[in-house]
Amino acid sequence: MVKILLLISLLAYENPTKNANQNLVINGGFEYSNSETKSIGIDSLKKYYWAYLDNYDTATLNSINVCHTKIVDWFTSVAPCTDWGYSMPYEGNGFAVTNSYDEYFECRGYLTGSLATTLEKGKKYIASFYIKKSPYAGHMVDSYGVSFVNNNNIFKYVRLNKGLKCLNYIKVYVEQTLKPNSYNDWVKVEGTFVADGDESKILIGSFRKDNEMTITKNKIIYKSDSCKFPAKYTELNATVFIDNVCVLKAE
């Protein structure tokens, strides 16, 4: 009788855990590199977890730049002495790099990742991520946010409407204004939204046109602790680090 009561108590304890509100973003902390996700058998639609979408020229999906505290493959930059300046992750072992502005081209870069399940229509969610300015960034912009798509049409729109024209087709779900130099260290961008339904991909970056946001020049100071020369063209860009991407049900 005692064993039966103990078993019932254990089952009652485990059930709340199974229903816990879990992060819907796959590899939201960039703990795995692209090469690692291949080796652990992720299916073809999600094997890369994350990709980099460039809206200039060919507008193709490419591998993202990942910084990691351990050597995981030949194209992953090792933190804290990365190609984009000295930085540790906000949490864990990895973070990603993206470019949100270019001085000479109508260009935006977006991190695009997969959700574990599609979002439910009419349901409220909380989206958040941490952002930090690269020490080698030549510019700062004051607007960052999150968008979601439910299929690959957004990539078609970006390819057909190159440059900033593609922003006319992107719905922004969460957006936050950041003052210049307010994100020299990790800061959180967060907001709530109601899902349209069936969203399966997340996009992170800056969704405003140049004339809709404040662009500030950043004085780059190369310190000895940066360990490496800056990556090519970073002085022309607004390069930022992204970590701990999270989407949770709000209700």
Secondary structure as UniProt FT lines:
FT   HELIX           2..18
FT   TURN            26..29
FT   HELIX           34..39
FT   TURN            40..41
FT   TURN            44..48
FT   STRAND          50..54
FT   TURN            57..58
FT   STRAND          61..62
FT   STRAND          65..68
FT   TURN            74..75
FT   STRAND          77..78
FT   STRAND          81..82
FT   TURN            83..84
FT   STRAND          85..86
FT   STRAND          94..102
FT   STRAND          109..115
FT   TURN            121..122
FT   STRAND          124..133
FT   TURN            135..136
FT   STRAND          139..141
FT   STRAND          143..149
FT   HELIX           153..160
FT   HELIX           163..169
FT   STRAND          174..177
FT   TURN            180..183
FT   STRAND          187..194
FT   STRAND          201..205
FT   HELIX           210..212
FT   STRAND          215..217
FT   HELIX           224..226
FT   TURN            232..233
FT   HELIX           234..236
FT   STRAND          237..249
//
